[in-house]
Structures are given as structure tokens and as C-alpha cells.
Amino acid sequence: MDVVGRNLEKRFSASKVSFWFVDMLGRGAVRLPRAGTAGQARGGAQRIGLAASVCEQVLRSQLLHHAAAAFLGESCTFAGITR
């Protein structure tokens, strides 16, 4: 994941890349920051509920979504990849 994260940061000029994994029931997600980043240094994985969240919208629509993510405290672009 670290290699893919670095490639995405470089390709899209992103300041941070995180990977989100959704539980099998679709009720929650876990955010894993790329190794060696400030997010990982702050404790690593972060769990969130999916109900009515931006993450749920992106997963269902499979469209890019750009928003200020209050739970992350910054502006984010979300892209759903389900394969």
C-alpha cells in the first residue's frame, strides 16, 4: 500500500493519501494513512460510521467527491474503488 500511496501522491500532487476499507456489512470504514505520514504517526487507523457519510455516497455512486471533511479537519477528494 505504501508504494501505491506514494505513486498516487506524486501523480495527483496530493499532500496525503489514505486507504479506506469498508466492513462486509457496509456499516463502517477504517481509514489507514500511508506509512511514514503524520496520520500514521498520530495513531494510525481511524474508524468511522458509514451511514449518511461522504464515504457512503462515494461508494454508492462511484463518483469523485471533493469536500471539507470535518472528521479529518481538511479538504479531501474521495474516489471509490471497489475492485
CNS distance restraints for C-alpha pairs under 8 A (distance, minus, plus):
assign (resid   1 and name CA) (resid   5 and name CA) 5.96 0.50 0.50
assign (resid   1 and name CA) (resid  34 and name CA) 7.23 0.50 0.50
assign (resid   2 and name CA) (resid   6 and name CA) 6.17 0.50 0.50
assign (resid   2 and name CA) (resid  34 and name CA) 5.72 0.50 0.50
assign (resid   2 and name CA) (resid  35 and name CA) 6.08 0.50 0.50
assign (resid   3 and name CA) (resid   7 and name CA) 6.23 0.50 0.50
assign (resid   4 and name CA) (resid   8 and name CA) 6.18 0.50 0.50
assign (resid   5 and name CA) (resid   9 and name CA) 6.18 0.50 0.50
assign (resid   5 and name CA) (resid  17 and name CA) 5.74 0.50 0.50
assign (resid   5 and name CA) (resid  18 and name CA) 7.30 0.50 0.50
assign (resid   5 and name CA) (resid  34 and name CA) 6.20 0.50 0.50
assign (resid   6 and name CA) (resid  10 and name CA) 6.20 0.50 0.50
assign (resid   6 and name CA) (resid  17 and name CA) 7.82 0.50 0.50
assign (resid   7 and name CA) (resid  11 and name CA) 5.97 0.50 0.50
assign (resid   8 and name CA) (resid  12 and name CA) 5.94 0.50 0.50
assign (resid   8 and name CA) (resid  13 and name CA) 7.82 0.50 0.50
assign (resid   8 and name CA) (resid  14 and name CA) 7.26 0.50 0.50
assign (resid   8 and name CA) (resid  17 and name CA) 7.12 0.50 0.50
assign (resid   9 and name CA) (resid  13 and name CA) 5.36 0.50 0.50
assign (resid   9 and name CA) (resid  14 and name CA) 4.46 0.50 0.50
assign (resid   9 and name CA) (resid  15 and name CA) 6.47 0.50 0.50
assign (resid   9 and name CA) (resid  16 and name CA) 6.54 0.50 0.50
assign (resid   9 and name CA) (resid  17 and name CA) 6.31 0.50 0.50
assign (resid  10 and name CA) (resid  14 and name CA) 6.77 0.50 0.50
assign (resid  16 and name CA) (resid  33 and name CA) 7.98 0.50 0.50
assign (resid  16 and name CA) (resid  34 and name CA) 7.78 0.50 0.50
assign (resid  16 and name CA) (resid  37 and name CA) 7.75 0.50 0.50
assign (resid  17 and name CA) (resid  33 and name CA) 6.58 0.50 0.50
assign (resid  17 and name CA) (resid  34 and name CA) 6.25 0.50 0.50
assign (resid  18 and name CA) (resid  31 and name CA) 6.41 0.50 0.50
assign (resid  18 and name CA) (resid  32 and name CA) 5.53 0.50 0.50
assign (resid  18 and name CA) (resid  33 and name CA) 4.31 0.50 0.50
assign (resid  18 and name CA) (resid  34 and name CA) 5.72 0.50 0.50
assign (resid  19 and name CA) (resid  31 and name CA) 5.69 0.50 0.50
assign (resid  19 and name CA) (resid  32 and name CA) 5.14 0.50 0.50
assign (resid  19 and name CA) (resid  33 and name CA) 6.35 0.50 0.50
assign (resid  19 and name CA) (resid  34 and name CA) 7.53 0.50 0.50
assign (resid  20 and name CA) (resid  29 and name CA) 6.30 0.50 0.50
assign (resid  20 and name CA) (resid  30 and name CA) 5.50 0.50 0.50
assign (resid  20 and name CA) (resid  31 and name CA) 4.48 0.50 0.50
assign (resid  20 and name CA) (resid  32 and name CA) 6.23 0.50 0.50
assign (resid  21 and name CA) (resid  29 and name CA) 5.36 0.50 0.50
assign (resid  21 and name CA) (resid  30 and name CA) 5.27 0.50 0.50
assign (resid  21 and name CA) (resid  31 and name CA) 6.62 0.50 0.50
assign (resid  22 and name CA) (resid  26 and name CA) 6.00 0.50 0.50
assign (resid  22 and name CA) (resid  27 and name CA) 7.61 0.50 0.50
assign (resid  22 and name CA) (resid  28 and name CA) 5.89 0.50 0.50
assign (resid  22 and name CA) (resid  29 and name CA) 4.24 0.50 0.50
assign (resid  22 and name CA) (resid  30 and name CA) 6.53 0.50 0.50
assign (resid  23 and name CA) (resid  27 and name CA) 6.55 0.50 0.50
assign (resid  23 and name CA) (resid  28 and name CA) 5.80 0.50 0.50
assign (resid  23 and name CA) (resid  29 and name CA) 6.05 0.50 0.50
assign (resid  26 and name CA) (resid  50 and name CA) 7.08 0.50 0.50
assign (resid  27 and name CA) (resid  49 and name CA) 6.09 0.50 0.50
assign (resid  27 and name CA) (resid  50 and name CA) 5.39 0.50 0.50
assign (resid  27 and name CA) (resid  51 and name CA) 6.66 0.50 0.50
assign (resid  28 and name CA) (resid  47 and name CA) 7.11 0.50 0.50
assign (resid  28 and name CA) (resid  48 and name CA) 5.70 0.50 0.50
assign (resid  28 and name CA) (resid  49 and name CA) 4.30 0.50 0.50
assign (resid  28 and name CA) (resid  50 and name CA) 4.85 0.50 0.50
assign (resid  28 and name CA) (resid  51 and name CA) 7.81 0.50 0.50
assign (resid  29 and name CA) (resid  47 and name CA) 5.79 0.50 0.50
assign (resid  29 and name CA) (resid  48 and name CA) 5.47 0.50 0.50
assign (resid  29 and name CA) (resid  49 and name CA) 6.35 0.50 0.50
assign (resid  29 and name CA) (resid  50 and name CA) 6.52 0.50 0.50
assign (resid  30 and name CA) (resid  45 and name CA) 6.27 0.50 0.50
assign (resid  30 and name CA) (resid  46 and name CA) 5.51 0.50 0.50
assign (resid  30 and name CA) (resid  47 and name CA) 4.44 0.50 0.50
assign (resid  30 and name CA) (resid  48 and name CA) 6.39 0.50 0.50
assign (resid  31 and name CA) (resid  45 and name CA) 5.44 0.50 0.50
assign (resid  31 and name CA) (resid  46 and name CA) 5.07 0.50 0.50
assign (resid  31 and name CA) (resid  47 and name CA) 6.35 0.50 0.50
assign (resid  31 and name CA) (resid  48 and name CA) 7.97 0.50 0.50
assign (resid  32 and name CA) (resid  40 and name CA) 7.54 0.50 0.50
assign (resid  32 and name CA) (resid  44 and name CA) 6.23 0.50 0.50
assign (resid  32 and name CA) (resid  45 and name CA) 4.84 0.50 0.50
assign (resid  32 and name CA) (resid  46 and name CA) 6.86 0.50 0.50
assign (resid  33 and name CA) (resid  37 and name CA) 6.94 0.50 0.50
assign (resid  33 and name CA) (resid  39 and name CA) 5.52 0.50 0.50
assign (resid  33 and name CA) (resid  40 and name CA) 5.39 0.50 0.50
assign (resid  33 and name CA) (resid  44 and name CA) 6.31 0.50 0.50
assign (resid  33 and name CA) (resid  45 and name CA) 6.96 0.50 0.50
assign (resid  34 and name CA) (resid  39 and name CA) 7.63 0.50 0.50
assign (resid  34 and name CA) (resid  40 and name CA) 6.65 0.50 0.50
assign (resid  35 and name CA) (resid  40 and name CA) 6.01 0.50 0.50
assign (resid  36 and name CA) (resid  40 and name CA) 6.45 0.50 0.50
assign (resid  36 and name CA) (resid  41 and name CA) 7.18 0.50 0.50
assign (resid  37 and name CA) (resid  41 and name CA) 6.37 0.50 0.50
assign (resid  38 and name CA) (resid  42 and name CA) 6.22 0.50 0.50
assign (resid  39 and name CA) (resid  43 and name CA) 7.04 0.50 0.50
assign (resid  39 and name CA) (resid  44 and name CA) 6.07 0.50 0.50
assign (resid  40 and name CA) (resid  44 and name CA) 4.03 0.50 0.50
assign (resid  40 and name CA) (resid  45 and name CA) 7.37 0.50 0.50
assign (resid  49 and name CA) (resid  53 and name CA) 7.47 0.50 0.50
assign (resid  50 and name CA) (resid  54 and name CA) 7.92 0.50 0.50
assign (resid  50 and name CA) (resid  55 and name CA) 6.42 0.50 0.50
assign (resid  50 and name CA) (resid  56 and name CA) 5.36 0.50 0.50
assign (resid  51 and name CA) (resid  56 and name CA) 6.63 0.50 0.50
assign (resid  52 and name CA) (resid  56 and name CA) 6.41 0.50 0.50
assign (resid  52 and name CA) (resid  57 and name CA) 7.33 0.50 0.50
assign (resid  53 and name CA) (resid  57 and name CA) 6.52 0.50 0.50
assign (resid  54 and name CA) (resid  58 and name CA) 6.25 0.50 0.50
assign (resid  54 and name CA) (resid  65 and name CA) 7.82 0.50 0.50
assign (resid  55 and name CA) (resid  59 and name CA) 6.14 0.50 0.50
assign (resid  55 and name CA) (resid  78 and name CA) 7.29 0.50 0.50
assign (resid  56 and name CA) (resid  60 and name CA) 6.15 0.50 0.50
assign (resid  57 and name CA) (resid  61 and name CA) 6.03 0.50 0.50
assign (resid  58 and name CA) (resid  62 and name CA) 5.24 0.50 0.50
assign (resid  58 and name CA) (resid  63 and name CA) 5.80 0.50 0.50
assign (resid  58 and name CA) (resid  64 and name CA) 6.74 0.50 0.50
assign (resid  58 and name CA) (resid  65 and name CA) 6.66 0.50 0.50
assign (resid  58 and name CA) (resid  78 and name CA) 6.85 0.50 0.50
assign (resid  58 and name CA) (resid  79 and name CA) 6.58 0.50 0.50
assign (resid  58 and name CA) (resid  80 and name CA) 5.63 0.50 0.50
assign (resid  59 and name CA) (resid  63 and name CA) 7.96 0.50 0.50
assign (resid  59 and name CA) (resid  80 and name CA) 5.23 0.50 0.50
assign (resid  59 and name CA) (resid  81 and name CA) 7.68 0.50 0.50
assign (resid  59 and name CA) (resid  82 and name CA) 7.71 0.50 0.50
assign (resid  62 and name CA) (resid  79 and name CA) 7.01 0.50 0.50
assign (resid  62 and name CA) (resid  80 and name CA) 5.15 0.50 0.50
assign (resid  62 and name CA) (resid  81 and name CA) 7.22 0.50 0.50
assign (resid  63 and name CA) (resid  79 and name CA) 6.51 0.50 0.50
assign (resid  63 and name CA) (resid  80 and name CA) 6.85 0.50 0.50
assign (resid  64 and name CA) (resid  77 and name CA) 6.84 0.50 0.50
assign (resid  64 and name CA) (resid  78 and name CA) 5.69 0.50 0.50
assign (resid  64 and name CA) (resid  79 and name CA) 4.84 0.50 0.50
assign (resid  64 and name CA) (resid  80 and name CA) 7.23 0.50 0.50
assign (resid  65 and name CA) (resid  77 and name CA) 5.56 0.50 0.50
assign (resid  65 and name CA) (resid  78 and name CA) 5.18 0.50 0.50
assign (resid  65 and name CA) (resid  79 and name CA) 6.74 0.50 0.50
assign (resid  66 and name CA) (resid  75 and name CA) 7.38 0.50 0.50
assign (resid  66 and name CA) (resid  76 and name CA) 5.69 0.50 0.50
assign (resid  66 and name CA) (resid  77 and name CA) 4.25 0.50 0.50
assign (resid  66 and name CA) (resid  78 and name CA) 6.34 0.50 0.50
assign (resid  67 and name CA) (resid  75 and name CA) 5.67 0.50 0.50
assign (resid  67 and name CA) (resid  76 and name CA) 5.51 0.50 0.50
assign (resid  67 and name CA) (resid  77 and name CA) 6.44 0.50 0.50
assign (resid  68 and name CA) (resid  73 and name CA) 7.34 0.50 0.50
assign (resid  68 and name CA) (resid  74 and name CA) 5.63 0.50 0.50
assign (resid  68 and name CA) (resid  75 and name CA) 4.09 0.50 0.50
assign (resid  68 and name CA) (resid  76 and name CA) 5.97 0.50 0.50
assign (resid  69 and name CA) (resid  73 and name CA) 5.90 0.50 0.50
assign (resid  69 and name CA) (resid  74 and name CA) 5.67 0.50 0.50
assign (resid  69 and name CA) (resid  75 and name CA) 5.77 0.50 0.50
assign (resid  69 and name CA) (resid  76 and name CA) 6.17 0.50 0.50
assign (resid  70 and name CA) (resid  74 and name CA) 6.82 0.50 0.50
